[in-house]
Amino acid sequence: MMRAAQRTIWVVAALAALLESAAALAQPTQLAGDWFLTLNERRAVHTGILTIERAGGDLVAFVDGGPATLEMSGDAIELTFDTRDGGGQLLSYGLRGRLEGNELKGELTPPLGAPKGTWNAARYSVPPAAPPKPVDFTGVWSRTSSGLARVTLDYTPAAQAVVSAYYYLDDPALRCVSPGLVRVSGWPYPLEIVQNDKQVTVLYESFHEVRRIWLDNRPYPESLPPRAMGYSLGHWEGSTLVVETKMLTAGYVDLGGQPLSENSRVVERMSLSADGNALRSELTLYDAENYRRPITRHRSWRREPELAILEYDCDPYPFFRGLEIEGVLEQYWQRMRQRQ
């Protein structure tokens, strides 16, 4: 009887260990894939795309195209990734939580000692194309979120060399030159949209930029040179405006020197909230010369019926005069000549 009882205990323990092992093996399968990530801070909500995938025998994570630190213990998960504020300061988000059913959720630790918040992530996929059902974006909009401004991205060797050699004075915005579509679309100044059946025109207060999104099925032109805002063609998928932009001027994705090549393209999905008062954009940058995986940026704006676009007051004189006073103006010109 004693031996039988011991055998029973051993069998039960072995089965429990086997089930625990099977659960551990199933967990990576459950986590792998794309997730729509929402960070709920006290004063702001940010969204992004969390990608979890296998690399050899391990799981690795990316947020909006940039690597994130992923740690797992049982059904608990921890994520850490960098970001940058509007002044260029390097910051970090910390996420702790677990998988509950088909959702990841838990506690959010924002940067700069801000009060803790919450986060959640649901399975994500681009919805299938639907018959066109245009909506009206016309109006003035103020930015409510520029998304998660990832700093570390999945660079190619060529891009890493550019980032390593970057100096803050290389930023064209400092001398009042438009930094291009990806950056301007996330700047804090308002924008105005004017729309008809043929085109959607976006008037940015930033740098007085104008963007025309053509809806008339025209091809991309063959003779126009690259431009800061590129050349945009759009179509409706249901009530979502899908825009593809090519012919972008080479420049930078962010003020940290992440490069942008002339062969890059941007795909944007723009949509309205149910009440029509919130405008959202999911912007994806494809640039195989510089990044091993696409970069995603989420923007959102609030409708402002009483707001008007103002003059964008930017004079390059203080920039150059400041360099002259510091005695580094000639050094700056030499650097510019070397980059040509």
C-alpha positions in Angstrom: 0.0 0.0 0.0 2.8 2.4 0.9 4.5 1.8 -2.5 1.2 2.3 -4.3 0.6 5.6 -2.6 4.2 6.7 -3.4 3.7 5.8 -7.0 0.4 7.7 -7.1 2.1 10.8 -5.6 4.9 10.5 -8.1 2.5 10.2 -11.1 0.5 13.3 -9.9 3.6 15.3 -9.5 4.9 14.3 -12.9 1.5 15.2 -14.5 1.6 18.6 -12.8 5.1 19.3 -14.0 4.1 18.2 -17.5 1.1 20.5 -17.5 3.2 23.4 -16.2 5.8 22.8 -18.9 3.0 22.7 -21.6 1.6 25.9 -20.3 5.0 27.5 -20.4 5.4 26.4 -24.0 2.0 27.6 -24.9 2.6 31.1 -23.5 5.0 32.3 -26.2 2.5 31.1 -28.8 -0.2 33.1 -27.2 2.0 36.2 -27.0 3.5 36.2 -30.4 2.0 38.6 -32.9 0.9 42.3 -33.2 -0.9 44.0 -30.4 -2.6 47.5 -30.3 -1.0 49.1 -27.3 -2.8 51.8 -25.2 -1.0 53.7 -22.4 -3.3 55.5 -20.0 -1.5 58.3 -18.2 -3.3 60.7 -15.9 -3.3 63.5 -18.5 -2.7 61.7 -21.8 -3.4 58.6 -23.7 -0.8 57.3 -26.2 -1.2 54.4 -28.6 1.3 52.2 -30.5 1.9 48.8 -32.0 3.5 46.1 -29.8 5.1 43.3 -31.8 6.2 40.1 -30.1 8.0 37.5 -32.1 10.3 34.5 -31.8 14.1 34.9 -32.2 15.7 31.5 -31.9 14.3 30.0 -28.7 13.4 33.4 -27.2 10.7 36.0 -27.5 11.7 39.6 -28.5 9.5 42.7 -28.5 9.3 45.9 -30.6 7.1 49.0 -30.0 6.4 51.1 -33.1 9.4 49.5 -34.9 11.9 50.0 -32.1 13.3 47.3 -29.9 11.9 46.9 -26.3 13.2 44.9 -23.4 11.0 42.0 -22.7 11.0 39.8 -19.5 8.7 37.0 -18.6 8.1 35.0 -15.5 5.2 32.5 -15.7 2.2 34.5 -16.9 3.8 37.9 -15.9 5.3 40.2 -18.5 7.5 43.3 -18.2 8.3 45.7 -21.0 10.6 48.7 -21.1 11.2 51.0 -24.0 12.6 54.5 -24.6 10.9 57.6 -25.9 11.7 61.3 -26.2 9.9 64.4 -25.1 9.4 67.5 -27.3 12.7 69.0 -25.9 14.7 66.0 -26.9 15.1 64.5 -23.4 15.5 60.7 -23.4 12.8 59.1 -21.3 11.6 55.6 -20.6 8.3 53.7 -20.1 7.9 50.7 -17.9 5.0 48.2 -18.3 4.2 45.4 -15.9 1.2 43.0 -16.4 0.0 39.7 -17.6 -2.1 38.0 -20.3 -5.8 37.8 -19.3 -7.8 36.0 -21.9 -7.1 37.7 -25.2 -5.8 40.9 -23.6 -2.5 42.1 -22.1 -3.0 44.6 -19.2 -1.3 45.9 -16.2 0.4 48.9 -14.4 2.2 51.7 -16.3 5.2 53.5 -15.0 5.5 56.8 -17.0 8.7 58.9 -17.3 9.8 61.7 -15.0 8.2 60.2 -11.9 4.6 60.9 -13.1 1.8 59.1 -11.3 1.4 55.5 -12.3 -1.2 54.6 -14.9 -2.5 51.6 -16.7 -1.9 49.9 -20.0 -3.6 47.3 -22.1 -3.0 45.7 -25.5 -5.5 43.9 -27.8 -4.8 41.8 -30.8 -4.1 44.0 -33.9 -4.6 43.6 -37.6 -5.4 46.0 -40.4 -9.1 45.6 -41.3 -9.9 44.2 -44.7 -10.7 46.8 -47.4 -14.3 47.9 -47.4 -16.4 49.8 -50.0 -15.7 53.5 -49.9 -17.7 55.5 -47.4 -16.1 58.9 -47.3 -16.3 61.1 -44.2 -15.6 64.8 -43.9 -12.3 65.9 -42.2 -12.9 69.6 -42.9 -12.0 71.8 -40.0 -9.2 73.0 -37.7 -7.6 70.5 -35.4 -5.3 70.7 -32.4 -2.9 67.9 -31.5 -3.7 65.8 -28.5 -1.0 63.1 -28.9 2.0 62.6 -31.2 2.3 59.0 -30.2 5.3 57.2 -28.7 8.4 59.0 -30.1 10.7 56.0 -30.1 14.4 56.9 -30.0 16.1 53.5 -30.5 15.0 51.9 -33.8 16.0 48.8 -35.7 18.8 50.4 -37.7 20.7 49.1 -40.7 24.5 49.6 -40.5 24.1 52.6 -42.9 21.5 54.2 -40.6 23.5 53.5 -37.5 26.5 55.4 -39.0 24.3 58.4 -39.7 22.9 58.4 -36.1 26.3 58.1 -34.6 27.7 61.0 -36.6 24.6 63.2 -36.1 25.1 66.6 -34.3 22.1 68.6 -33.0 22.9 71.5 -35.3 22.2 69.2 -38.3 18.5 69.6 -37.6 17.0 71.6 -40.4 14.2 72.9 -38.2 16.7 75.0 -36.3 17.3 77.2 -39.4 13.5 77.3 -40.3 13.7 74.6 -43.0 10.8 72.1 -43.0 11.9 68.8 -41.4 9.4 66.9 -43.6 6.1 65.0 -43.4 6.9 62.5 -40.6 8.0 65.2 -38.1 5.7 68.0 -39.1 2.6 65.8 -38.8 3.5 65.3 -35.1 4.4 68.9 -34.2 2.2 70.6 -31.5 0.8 73.4 -33.8 -2.7 73.1 -35.2 -3.6 72.1 -38.8 -6.6 72.8 -41.0 -8.2 70.4 -43.5 -10.1 71.4 -46.5 -11.8 68.6 -48.5 -13.6 67.9 -51.7 -14.2 64.9 -53.9 -10.9 65.4 -55.7 -8.5 66.1 -52.9 -7.9 66.5 -49.2 -5.7 69.6 -48.5 -3.9 69.8 -45.2 -2.7 73.2 -44.1 -0.1 73.0 -41.3 0.7 76.0 -39.2 4.1 74.5 -38.8 6.5 75.9 -41.5 3.4 77.0 -43.5 3.4 73.5 -45.0 0.7 72.5 -47.5 -0.1 68.9 -48.3 -2.4 67.8 -51.0 -3.8 64.2 -50.9 -5.1 63.4 -54.4 -8.2 61.2 -54.6 -8.7 61.1 -58.4 -6.7 57.9 -59.2 -3.9 59.7 -60.8 -0.4 58.1 -61.0 2.7 59.5 -59.3 4.4 62.1 -61.5 7.7 61.1 -63.1 9.3 64.6 -63.4 8.8 66.2 -60.0 11.8 66.3 -57.6 11.5 65.1 -54.0 9.8 67.4 -51.6 9.6 67.8 -47.8 6.0 66.7 -47.7 6.3 64.3 -50.7 3.5 63.5 -53.1 0.4 61.9 -51.6 -2.3 59.7 -53.2 -5.3 58.5 -51.3 -8.3 56.3 -51.4 -11.2 55.4 -49.1 -11.4 52.0 -47.4 -14.8 52.3 -45.7 -14.6 55.5 -43.7 -10.8 55.3 -43.4 -8.7 57.4 -45.7 -5.6 55.4 -46.7 -2.8 57.6 -48.0 0.5 56.6 -49.6 3.2 59.2 -49.9 6.4 58.9 -52.0 9.0 61.3 -53.4 10.1 62.5 -50.0 13.2 64.6 -49.5 16.0 62.8 -47.7 16.2 64.1 -44.1 15.5 62.9 -40.5 12.7 61.1 -38.8 13.3 62.8 -35.5 15.5 65.3 -33.8 17.9 62.5 -32.8 19.2 62.1 -36.3 17.3 59.0 -37.5 17.8 59.2 -41.3 15.1 59.2 -44.0 16.0 58.2 -47.6 14.5 59.5 -50.8 13.4 55.9 -51.5 11.2 55.8 -48.4 7.4 55.8 -48.5 4.8 56.5 -45.9 1.4 54.8 -45.6 -1.2 56.6 -43.4 -4.6 55.5 -42.2 -6.7 58.5 -41.1 -10.1 58.1 -39.4 -12.7 60.0 -37.3 -14.1 59.0 -34.0 -17.8 58.1 -33.8 -18.7 61.7 -32.7 -16.6 63.3 -35.4 -14.6 65.3 -32.9 -11.3 63.3 -32.8 -9.1 62.7 -35.8 -6.6 59.8 -35.7 -3.7 58.9 -37.9 -1.6 55.7 -38.0 1.5 56.6 -40.0 3.9 53.8 -41.1 7.3 54.6 -42.6 8.9 52.0 -44.9 12.6 52.7 -45.5 14.6 49.6 -46.1 17.8 51.5 -46.6 17.8 52.6 -43.0 15.4 50.4 -41.0 15.0 46.6 -40.8 11.4 47.0 -39.9 8.7 49.7 -40.5 8.4 52.6 -38.1 4.9 53.4 -36.8 3.7 56.8 -35.4 0.2 57.4 -34.0 -1.1 60.9 -34.1 -4.4 62.3 -32.8 -6.1 65.7 -32.9 -9.2 67.3 -31.4 -11.7 69.4 -33.5 -11.5 73.1 -32.6 -14.3 75.1 -34.3 -13.1 78.4 -32.7 -9.4 78.0 -33.5 -7.7 79.6 -36.5 -4.3 78.9 -38.1 -1.8 81.6 -37.2 1.4 82.8 -38.7 4.4 80.5 -38.1 7.0 83.0 -37.0 10.5 81.5 -37.7 13.5 83.6 -38.6 16.8 81.7 -39.3 18.9 84.8 -38.4 19.1 84.1 -34.6 20.4 80.6 -35.4 23.3 81.8 -37.6 24.0 84.9 -35.5 24.3 82.7 -32.4 26.8 80.5 -34.2 28.8 83.6 -35.2 28.8 84.9 -31.6 30.0 81.5 -30.4 32.8 81.6 -33.0 31.7 78.3 -34.6 29.9 79.5 -37.7 32.8 78.6 -40.0 33.0 75.2 -38.4 29.3 74.8 -39.1 29.7 75.6 -42.8 32.5 73.1 -43.1 30.3 70.4 -41.6 27.6 71.3 -44.1 30.0 71.1 -47.0 31.3 67.7 -45.9 27.7 66.4 -45.9 27.0 67.4 -49.5 
